[in-house]
Amino acid sequence: MTTIENNLGQIHARIAATCASANRPVTSVQLLAVSKTFGADAVREAVLAGQRSFGENYIQEAVDKIAAVRAMALPGGDALQWHCIGPIQSNKTRLVAENFDWAQTVDRLKIAERLSAQRPAGMAPLNVCIQVNVDGGETKSGVMPQDALALAEAIAKLPHLVLRGIMSIPDDAPGFEAQCAVHKKAAAIFELIKVSGLPGLAQFDTLSMGMTGDLEAAVAAGSTMVRVGSGVFGRRTYCTPTP
Ligand SMILES: *Cc1c(COP(=O)(O)O)cnc(C)c1O
C-alpha cells in the first residue's frame, strides 16, 4: 500500500468513528483531499486509491495540475472534482470559472458576479460556498456572520452559479470543546440560510469545515465536508512546486 492510500484509509477511519459517535451516517461527510503544494503524481496516487475530489489554494498551480491529471482514465465514467479553497482575487476569477468545479471561498458579491459571468457556456454551473469569518477580526477573509444571509440571497440569483453552502477556516482553537464551539457558529449560519426560504437553495447542502487537526470537532458540529491536506499527503513545505 502506498503511503497516500494508507493515509486516506486512516482519515476515512477517523471520519467513520466520529460519525458513529455523533450518530450520523458515514455517507454524510465527504473527504476533500487538499493537494496544494503537492504535484500531479501525488494526486494520481490518491486517485488510484479511490479519491475523487481535490482542494487547491493557489490558482495557477492548480490549473497546471488539473491539466496534468486530466488524461487519467477513471473507472465507470467517474470524474475528478476540483475545489478552489484559496483566496480569489478579481484578476483570477476567469481561471477559477474556467477550470474548477467548486469555488468555496466566495465572500464578496463582486467575485461571485465575475465567476458567474465568466463561467463558460458549455460547462455545468459552478458550485459555490460562501466563506464565513466565524472567529476572526476584520482583516480575515470571509463574510461577517451577520452579512452571510444577504450575500446568499444575492448569489443564489446568479445564473451560472449554484449556491451549495458555507465554508469556514477558523484559527486553531485549543482542544475539542473550543474547536466545537467555533464550528457550531458556522453550523448555525448554515442552518439559518438553509431554512430561510430564499429561492435558489435547492442544492444548499454543504458545510465545509474541519481539517487534519480538527476534523472530529467539525464533524461533531455538523460538517458535511472535511478538507484534509497533511493527513492525506504528508507535511507541506510552504512553497509551490512545479507540478
Ligand atoms: C491547507 C488547507 C487545508 C488543509 O489543511 P491540513 O491541516 O493540511 O489538513 C484545509 N482548508 C484550507 C482552506 C486550507 O488552506
The ligand as an SDF file (V2000), in Angstrom:
LIG
                    3D

 15 15  0  0  0  0  0  0  0  0999 V2000
   -4.3350   23.8860    3.6340 C   0  0  0  0  0  0  0  0  0  0  0  0
   -5.7950   23.9350    3.8790 C   0  0  0  0  0  0  0  0  0  0  0  0
   -6.4840   22.8210    4.3810 C   0  0  0  0  0  0  0  0  0  0  0  0
   -5.8000   21.5290    4.7950 C   0  0  0  0  0  0  0  0  0  0  0  0
   -5.0650   21.7210    5.9590 O   0  0  0  0  0  0  0  0  0  0  0  0
   -4.3950   20.4720    6.7260 P   0  0  0  0  0  0  0  0  0  0  0  0
   -4.1560   20.9950    8.0890 O   0  0  0  0  0  0  0  0  0  0  0  0
   -3.1360   20.1710    5.9960 O   0  0  0  0  0  0  0  0  0  0  0  0
   -5.3500   19.3550    6.6940 O   0  0  0  0  0  0  0  0  0  0  0  0
   -7.8620   22.9110    4.5080 C   0  0  0  0  0  0  0  0  0  0  0  0
   -8.5250   24.0390    4.1750 N   0  0  0  0  0  0  0  0  0  0  0  0
   -7.8940   25.1270    3.6850 C   0  0  0  0  0  0  0  0  0  0  0  0
   -8.6790   26.3250    3.3210 C   0  0  0  0  0  0  0  0  0  0  0  0
   -6.5140   25.1090    3.5290 C   0  0  0  0  0  0  0  0  0  0  0  0
   -5.9000   26.2060    3.0750 O   0  0  0  0  0  0  0  0  0  0  0  0
  1  2  1  0
  2  3  1  0
  2 14  2  0
  3  4  1  0
  3 10  2  0
  4  5  1  0
  5  6  1  0
  6  7  2  0
  6  8  1  0
  6  9  1  0
 10 11  1  0
 11 12  2  0
 12 13  1  0
 12 14  1  0
 14 15  1  0
M  END
$$$$
